[in-house]
Amino acid sequence: MTRPLIVGLTGSIGMGKSTVAGMFEAAGVPVFDADAEVRALQGPGGELVPAIEQAFPGSTDADGVSREKLGALVFGNPAELARLEALVHPAVAARREAFLIEHAGAPLVVFDIPLLFEKGGAGMVDSVVVVSAPPQAQRQRVLARPGMTEEKFAHILELQTPDSEKRARADHIIDTGSTLAQTEDAVRGLIAELRGKHPDKAAS
C-alpha cells in the first residue's frame, strides 16, 4: 500500500503562505489547513468547545471559543498555553490522519502548517516548502492588516523562526516577492517536480 508524498508548507507572517496554499489547491493538490481545522474545532458547535470551557472557564460564548477571552488567559503564560495545546494538538492530529486516509490515492498532499519549525513538525513531512518574500514586502503586507501595529508585528516575529533560518532548512522555496503569475508558475513547476519524484512509500 502506498501513501502520498507529504509536503509541509510553511512561512512567516505576511509571506503569502495562504495564497500559495490556494494555488496548490487550485492545481488539484489536496491541502490540509491546520489553522482552519483549529477554527472549526473551536467555532460554533466545535468539538473542543466544551473541553476548553471546562479548562478555561468563561473563554467561550455562543460563537464557540472567544479568541479574545482565551487569549487573555493564555497569552504570555507558557503553562496555560501548554494546557491549551494539550487539548488542541491531539484533535488536529486526528483530523490530519483522517485527511490522509481520505486522500490516500493522491500522489502528493500539502500540510499547511504555519508553525512547522517552531512546533517541531518538520519530521512528519517528506519535503518542506517555505514561502518567503523580501522583508520590505512582508512588512508592508502585515502592517496593512486591520489592528496591526509595529509592536504587534515585532512580537510575532520574535515568536517565529527567522525567515533566513526557514529558507536554510527548506527543501524548496517559493518566492512571493514577484507577481502572482510568476508565483503561480513557480508553484506549478514545483508540483510537477514533486509528482515526478513521488516514491512508492509503504504506509507506516
Secondary structure as GFF3:
##gff-version 3
##sequence-region A 1 204
A	DSSP	beta_strand	2	3	.	.	.	ID=ss1
A	DSSP	beta_strand	5	10	.	.	.	ID=ss2
A	DSSP	alpha_helix	17	26	.	.	.	ID=ss3
A	DSSP	beta_strand	31	33	.	.	.	ID=ss4
A	DSSP	alpha_helix	34	42	.	.	.	ID=ss5
A	DSSP	alpha_helix	49	55	.	.	.	ID=ss6
A	DSSP	beta_strand	60	61	.	.	.	ID=ss7
A	DSSP	beta_strand	64	65	.	.	.	ID=ss8
A	DSSP	alpha_helix	67	74	.	.	.	ID=ss9
A	DSSP	alpha_helix	78	102	.	.	.	ID=ss10
A	DSSP	beta_strand	108	112	.	.	.	ID=ss11
A	DSSP	three_ten_helix	121	124	.	.	.	ID=ss12
A	DSSP	beta_strand	127	132	.	.	.	ID=ss13
A	DSSP	alpha_helix	135	143	.	.	.	ID=ss14
A	DSSP	alpha_helix	150	159	.	.	.	ID=ss15
A	DSSP	alpha_helix	163	169	.	.	.	ID=ss16
A	DSSP	beta_strand	172	175	.	.	.	ID=ss17
A	DSSP	alpha_helix	180	197	.	.	.	ID=ss18
A	DSSP	beta_strand	201	202	.	.	.	ID=ss19
###
